[in-house]
């Protein structure tokens, strides 16, 4: 290029540079002013629209694409004081104006101050919010086809926005009791946009803070916020739990003393809330925690749709910890606090809810979810009571619940395991129809086993029950499970079962059907038996329960199978309202509730040995070795009311096959020996020396009907006569030699129907039941003389239900199978029972107390010996004192009066004879019935005890005034109906006179 051309090019470049510099200078000099003027114009328009003063400090152009606005102020509408102030706004353009369409690419805001006022239910920004709503309506979907405002061109697409600090000053705003909001702030607010999957994503992050006045102390709390928006109904917002510098949450997020917190809360549009690591705690104790909780609402704000608020609830690995203390448990306390806080109270004028209304409001309107899931949940119960016994653990709980809103049906399925103190698994399936309130549920327990914790817990409970220390037994506060474990042995136990329930909530009724089996379970109870009672069996049960109009339980069918034996049971227990009429001075009515029962227990016809073998060993402890042939069956029915046991109607039918019989007896418990005789070793733990009583062979022939051969058969023929027994066994008193007063008194006081019943007295059973129910304990028994004889001869003195059962079985065998005569039973009874300290038998008792033979006892002396039978060792006290107490004398007089009333009136004598004539049986015992006047004279005869002089070298067994040392009476006596009249004693004859025994 030539020099000339170069000069021209340089000049042109210089001119262009000057023009550029001039344009730039003009830009920096003029453009801020133009922008300021435009903004002032826009602010003026905004002022006219809002009625608020808007001021702008200055505008600075930092570069071609960077503009700074300083000191922006928006005044309060009423006070004219600044409502919003912005220290600085930096605007960054995406292109150079004049070259490209101007558009905001980035906005940075520094130091925003907002003054918030609230008074009389109104705040100072209501006009701006109303303006925004109006603008939204003006720019709604119906205006989509209109040309958008010019200003929208500058923010499309949305620029990135950041705000470093926002401070909101405000008056104290009460939130809840003792808590007020005093300030708000936000830091590091950032808004940006990006494209994702062909969608525009708006992202927001910020740190928000607020100041609370909590009971006079101001605490600052901070929380982080992040959000992603992809449209009006797509996106998510995540908020961390607000905490202060001490990592504590605000008091307003607590219920009573319980903190309800979460690590983060995420709102996924439109209606899903996610709580990460939610937690409910009291101090350092966690009541509830979970890995995650998802809640999907029907609508936002929460709105009831299709009958529920919740569309779906999903809990991941929730853990519930409950602490049991002496006052109750913390989970129940929290539930009460939660209900008080969130179940809104009724307003004045609202109708009073009935029970059904309350149930419908609490459950249907608040708690049902269309779908509810719980996965891998755990429940831990920590026992912190003074008498702490064990901790409970349930693991791997899973729940699925579905709510079909159109049909209003709830489906439920729960599975889980218990790991301590028992180990078990279960599955629960259920359906609940909310329209008619029907429900069906099925519970399946495939496994049920004991754990080492079970034994430790049981032993600890038994220690408290036994010792009552350090916690009194009355304050032990056993849970239902502990009440079961306290009496169960289950170290190697297992069980399985299945339960189906169908019911109706409105009717408060349900039907149940269950089948379960147990293995290795035993009950430990001194009331039942001295050894654990095995419960190994299979049970099938069908029952109905109802609460209206009164509670009732109807067992339609219950079948219990053990080994090969089977027992059936059915019955009804129902509470009913009674109205009783009173007469006399207190005439009127008495209303009360009582329980009515109608029961039936049946042993179907089956092999007798099968039944005996199926009886748990704890019940048949002393009957090992009993072998029977043939079949047996029984049925027991009873109905009545608990308030009137005496009026119970019952019937007991026991049948055996024609070939039924016992062919082998347990060692030392052979009932056949009652006929053949044996050496009886007295079982008296209080005796200082062993005592043996020779029971001679019976003199009573036994003849029974042989049902196989259909003939009368002698089952026992005596081999010795009564005289042989009298000679060989001088201290044995045969039935025919028994003092009649003894027989009459004992059958009046101990067993009034002895000669007519088959070993058991229904009247005594009713009376005992009534008294025991009245006192709430086993207070009175119902033993007959037959049962007492069996107890004394073959069993020890343990008072258990098992022992009562053994006595009852042997009594039945003695009376109904072997047909031991009543005379023989009475004879043995009087010859073996205790009458004093180591004094056994009536003959020894007569010598010990009165120095005479039993056949010589007077009416008063006989009454004394009968009166001390319940407490025989007290007889020694009367003997040594030489006088009978007033209380015992009163009892003796009562016995004598009752004896005469029940046995000696013409009506009672006629009834007795008619009873035996109807049975075509001879009268087993003819009562001694002198006149009432003679009886009265006999009662006046004083009792004189005979106590030998220890210094007497002869040491008479008999009173020397009546007998020689060898027992021969000094004066022969004449017996008349049990009253011994000494012919040589004229004084006694004058007192008692002479009477005819037939009077």
Long-range contacts (C-beta under 8 A, 24 or more apart in sequence): 27-61, 27-64, 28-61, 31-61, 31-97, 32-58, 32-59, 32-60, 32-61, 32-67, 33-59, 35-59, 35-61, 35-67, 39-69, 49-131, 50-77, 50-127, 50-128, 50-131, 51-77, 51-127, 52-76, 52-77, 52-83, 52-127, 53-80, 62-90, 64-93, 64-96, 64-97, 65-92, 65-93, 65-94, 65-95, 65-96, 65-105, 66-90, 66-91, 66-92, 66-93, 67-91, 67-92, 67-93, 76-115, 76-117, 76-124, 77-124, 77-127, 78-124, 79-117, 79-124, 81-115, 82-113, 82-115, 83-114, 83-115, 83-124, 83-125, 84-112, 84-113, 84-114, 84-115, 85-112, 85-113, 86-110, 86-111, 86-112, 86-113, 87-111, 87-112, 92-159, 101-153, 102-154, 103-153, 103-154, 103-155, 103-156, 103-159, 104-154, 104-155, 104-159, 105-159, 105-160, 106-159, 106-160, 106-161, 106-162, 107-159, 107-160, 107-161, 107-162, 108-161, 108-162, 108-163, 108-164, 109-161, 109-162, 109-163, 109-164, 110-163, 110-164, 110-165, 111-164, 111-165, 111-167, 112-163, 112-165, 112-166, 112-167, 113-167, 113-169, 114-166, 114-167, 114-168, 114-169, 115-168, 115-169, 115-170, 116-168, 116-169, 116-170, 116-171, 116-184, 117-170, 117-171, 118-170, 118-171, 118-173, 119-171, 157-193, 157-200, 158-191, 158-193, 158-202, 160-190, 160-191, 160-192, 160-193, 161-189, 161-190, 161-191, 161-192, 162-188, 162-189, 162-190, 162-191, 163-188, 163-189, 163-190, 164-188, 164-189, 172-213, 175-212, 175-252, 176-251, 176-252, 178-214, 178-215, 178-251, 179-212, 179-213, 179-214, 179-215, 179-250, 179-251, 179-252, 180-212, 180-213, 181-210, 181-211, 181-212, 181-213, 182-211, 182-212, 182-213, 182-218, 183-210, 183-211, 184-208, 184-209, 184-210, 184-211, 185-209, 185-210, 196-230, 199-230, 199-231, 199-234, 200-230, 201-228, 201-229, 201-230, 202-227, 202-228, 202-229, 202-230, 202-235, 203-227, 203-228, 203-229, 204-228, 204-229, 204-237, 208-242, 210-242, 212-250, 212-251, 212-252, 214-250, 214-251, 215-251, 219-244, 219-248, 219-250, 220-244, 220-245, 221-249, 221-250, 229-269, 232-269, 233-269, 233-270, 234-269, 235-268, 235-269, 236-266, 236-267, 236-268, 236-269, 237-266, 237-267, 237-269, 238-264, 238-265, 238-266, 238-267, 239-264, 239-265, 239-266, 239-267, 240-264, 240-265, 241-265, 255-334, 255-337, 255-338, 255-341, 256-333, 256-334, 256-337, 256-341, 257-282, 257-283, 258-282, 258-287, 258-334, 258-337, 262-293, 270-300, 271-296, 271-297, 271-298, 271-299, 271-300, 271-311, 272-296, 272-297, 273-297, 280-334, 282-330, 282-334, 285-321, 285-323, 285-330, 286-319, 286-321, 287-320, 287-321, 287-322, 287-330, 287-331, 287-334, 288-318, 288-319, 288-320, 288-321, 289-318, 289-319, 289-321, 290-315, 290-316, 290-317, 290-318, 290-319, 291-316, 291-317, 291-318, 292-316, 292-317, 293-318, 298-370, 304-365, 306-370, 306-405, 306-406, 307-364, 307-365, 307-368, 307-405, 307-408, 307-434, 308-364, 308-368, 308-369, 308-370, 308-403, 308-405, 309-365, 309-366, 310-368, 310-369, 310-370, 310-372, 311-369, 311-370, 311-371, 312-369, 312-370, 312-371, 312-372, 312-373, 313-369, 313-371, 313-372, 313-373, 314-372, 314-373, 314-374, 314-375, 315-373, 315-374, 315-375, 315-377, 316-375, 316-376, 317-375, 317-376, 317-377, 317-378, 318-374, 318-377, 318-378, 319-377, 319-378, 319-379, 319-380, 320-377, 320-378, 320-379, 320-380, 321-380, 321-381, 321-382, 322-379, 322-380, 322-381, 322-382, 323-381, 323-382, 323-384, 324-381, 324-382, 324-383, 324-384, 324-385, 324-479, 325-384, 325-385, 326-385, 326-386, 326-477, 329-381, 356-506, 359-505, 364-434, 368-403, 368-410, 368-434, 369-401, 369-403, 370-402, 370-403, 370-405, 371-401, 371-402, 371-403, 372-399, 372-400, 372-401, 372-402, 372-403, 373-399, 373-400, 373-401, 374-398, 374-399, 377-416, 385-471, 385-477, 386-470, 386-471, 387-464, 387-470, 387-471, 387-476, 387-477, 389-457, 389-460, 389-461, 389-482, 390-420, 390-421, 390-453, 390-456, 390-457, 390-460, 391-420, 391-421, 391-453, 392-418, 392-420, 392-421, 392-481, 393-418, 393-419, 393-420, 394-418, 394-419, 395-419, 407-433, 407-435, 408-433, 408-434, 408-435, 409-433, 409-434, 410-434, 412-441, 419-451, 420-451, 420-453, 421-451, 421-453, 421-454, 421-456, 421-457, 421-485, 422-448, 422-449, 422-450, 422-451, 422-454, 423-447, 423-448, 423-449, 423-450, 423-451, 424-448, 424-449, 432-505, 436-504, 436-506, 437-504, 437-505, 437-506, 437-507, 438-502, 438-503, 438-504, 438-505, 439-501, 439-502, 439-503, 439-504, 439-505, 439-510, 440-500, 440-501, 440-502, 440-503, 441-499, 441-500, 441-501, 441-502, 442-498, 442-499, 442-500, 442-501, 443-497, 443-498, 443-499, 443-500, 443-501, 444-497, 444-498, 444-499, 445-495, 445-496, 445-497, 445-498, 445-516, 446-496, 447-494, 447-496, 448-493, 448-494, 448-495, 448-496, 448-497, 449-493, 449-494, 450-490, 450-491, 450-492, 450-493, 450-494, 450-520, 454-485, 454-490, 454-491, 455-491, 457-482, 457-485, 458-485, 458-486, 458-488, 458-489, 458-490, 461-485, 461-486, 462-486, 462-524, 487-523, 487-524, 487-525, 488-521, 488-522, 488-523, 488-524, 489-521, 489-522, 489-523, 489-524, 489-532, 490-520, 490-521, 490-522, 491-520, 492-520, 493-518, 493-519, 493-520, 493-521, 493-522, 494-518, 494-519, 494-520, 495-519, 495-521, 507-546, 507-548, 508-546, 508-547, 508-548, 509-544, 509-545, 509-546, 509-547, 509-548, 510-544, 510-545, 510-546, 511-542, 511-543, 511-544, 511-545, 512-541, 512-542, 512-543, 512-544, 512-545, 513-541, 513-542, 513-543, 514-539, 514-540, 514-541, 515-539, 515-540, 515-541, 522-618, 526-800, 527-778, 527-800, 527-801, 528-618, 528-619, 528-800, 528-801, 528-802, 529-618, 529-619, 529-621, 529-800, 529-801, 529-802, 529-803, 530-618, 530-621, 530-798, 530-800, 530-802, 531-617, 531-618, 531-621, 532-618, 533-616, 533-618, 533-619, 533-802, 534-616, 534-617, 534-618, 535-616, 536-562, 537-561, 537-562, 538-562, 550-574, 550-575, 550-576, 550-577, 550-593, 551-575, 562-614, 562-616, 563-610, 563-613, 563-614, 564-606, 564-607, 564-610, 564-613, 564-614, 565-603, 565-606, 565-610, 565-611, 565-613, 565-614, 566-603, 566-604, 566-606, 567-601, 567-602, 567-603, 568-601, 568-602, 568-603, 568-604, 569-599, 569-600, 569-601, 569-602, 570-599, 570-600, 571-597, 571-598, 571-599, 571-600, 572-596, 572-597, 572-598, 572-599, 573-597, 576-641, 578-641, 578-643, 592-643, 594-641, 594-642, 594-643, 595-641, 595-642, 596-639, 596-640, 596-641, 596-642, 597-638, 597-639, 597-640, 597-641, 597-642, 598-638, 598-639, 599-636, 599-637, 599-638, 599-639, 600-635, 600-636, 600-637, 601-635, 601-636, 601-637, 602-633, 602-634, 602-635, 602-636, 603-632, 603-633, 603-634, 603-635, 604-633, 605-631, 605-632, 605-633, 605-655, 605-657, 606-631, 606-632, 606-633, 607-631, 607-632, 608-632, 608-656, 608-660, 618-802, 619-802, 619-805, 619-806, 620-802, 620-806, 621-802, 621-806, 622-666, 622-669, 622-794, 622-795, 622-803, 622-806, 623-666, 623-669, 623-806, 623-809, 624-666, 625-664, 625-665, 625-666, 625-667, 626-662, 626-664, 626-665, 626-666, 627-662, 627-663, 627-664, 628-660, 628-661, 628-662, 628-663, 629-659, 629-660, 629-661, 629-663, 630-656, 630-657, 630-658, 630-659, 630-660, 630-661, 631-656, 631-657, 631-660, 632-656, 632-657, 632-660, 642-773, 644-770, 645-766, 645-769, 645-770, 645-773, 646-766, 646-767, 646-770, 648-766, 648-769, 650-762, 654-812, 654-816, 656-817, 658-707, 658-708, 659-707, 659-708, 660-817, 661-817, 662-813, 662-817, 668-794, 669-794, 669-810, 671-810, 671-813, 671-814, 671-818, 671-820, 672-818, 674-698, 674-793, 674-814, 674-818, 674-820, 674-824, 674-825, 674-828, 675-702, 675-716, 675-818, 675-820, 675-824, 676-716, 680-793, 680-832, 682-832, 682-840, 683-792, 683-795, 683-796, 683-797, 684-834, 684-838, 685-797, 686-837, 686-873, 687-838, 688-838, 689-838, 691-838, 691-840, 693-831, 693-832, 693-840, 693-841, 694-729, 694-732, 695-732, 695-828, 695-831, 695-832, 696-720, 696-725, 696-728, 696-729, 696-732, 697-725, 698-821, 698-824, 699-725, 699-734, 700-735, 700-821, 700-823, 700-824, 702-818, 702-819, 702-820, 702-821, 704-819, 715-818, 715-819, 730-967, 731-841, 731-843, 731-844, 732-831, 732-843, 733-827, 733-830, 733-831, 733-841, 733-842, 733-843, 733-854, 733-855, 734-827, 735-823, 735-824, 735-826, 735-827, 736-823, 737-855, 738-826, 738-827, 738-830, 738-842, 738-854, 738-855, 739-842, 739-854, 739-855, 739-856, 739-857, 739-862, 739-978, 740-925, 740-927, 740-928, 740-977, 740-978, 741-857, 741-858, 741-859, 741-862, 741-863, 741-928, 741-978, 741-979, 742-830, 742-842, 742-854, 742-857, 742-862, 742-865, 742-866, 742-978, 743-826, 743-925, 744-899, 744-903, 744-927, 744-928, 744-978, 745-862, 745-863, 745-866, 745-895, 745-896, 745-899, 746-785, 746-826, 746-830, 746-866, 746-869, 747-785, 747-903, 747-925, 748-895, 748-898, 748-899, 748-902, 748-903, 749-866, 749-867, 749-895, 749-898, 750-784, 750-785, 750-788, 750-866, 750-869, 751-784, 751-785, 751-786, 752-902, 754-784, 754-785, 754-786, 754-822, 754-826, 755-822, 755-924, 755-925, 756-915, 757-784, 758-812, 758-815, 758-816, 759-784, 759-786, 759-787, 759-811, 759-812, 759-814, 759-815, 759-816, 760-784, 760-786, 760-787, 760-808, 760-811, 760-812, 783-807, 784-811, 785-825, 785-826, 785-829, 786-811, 786-814, 786-815, 786-825, 787-811, 788-829, 788-833, 789-825, 789-828, 789-829, 789-832, 790-814, 792-829, 792-832, 792-833, 793-828, 793-832, 821-924, 822-924, 823-924, 823-925, 833-869, 833-872, 834-872, 834-873, 835-865, 835-868, 835-869, 835-872, 835-875, 836-868, 836-872, 836-873, 836-875, 836-876, 836-879, 837-872, 837-873, 837-876, 839-872, 839-875, 847-957, 847-958, 848-879, 849-875, 849-879, 849-945, 849-946, 850-944, 850-945, 850-946, 850-959, 851-946, 851-948, 851-956, 851-957, 851-958, 851-959, 851-962, 851-963, 852-946, 852-958, 852-959, 852-962, 852-963, 853-958, 853-967, 855-975, 855-980, 856-962, 856-969, 856-973, 856-980, 857-980, 858-938, 858-941, 858-979, 858-980, 859-896, 859-935, 859-938, 859-939, 859-941, 859-978, 859-979, 860-892, 860-938, 860-939, 860-941, 860-942, 860-943, 861-943, 862-978, 863-892, 863-893, 863-895, 863-896, 864-888, 864-892, 864-943, 866-895, 867-891, 867-892, 867-895, 878-945, 879-945, 879-947, 880-947, 882-945, 882-947, 884-943, 893-939, 896-935, 896-938, 896-939, 900-929, 900-932, 900-935, 903-927, 903-929, 904-929, 904-932, 904-935, 928-977, 928-978, 928-979, 928-997, 929-977, 929-997, 929-999, 930-977, 930-979, 930-995, 930-996, 930-997, 930-999, 931-995, 931-999, 934-992, 934-993, 934-995, 934-999, 937-991, 937-992, 937-993, 938-979, 938-992, 940-991, 941-988, 941-991, 941-992
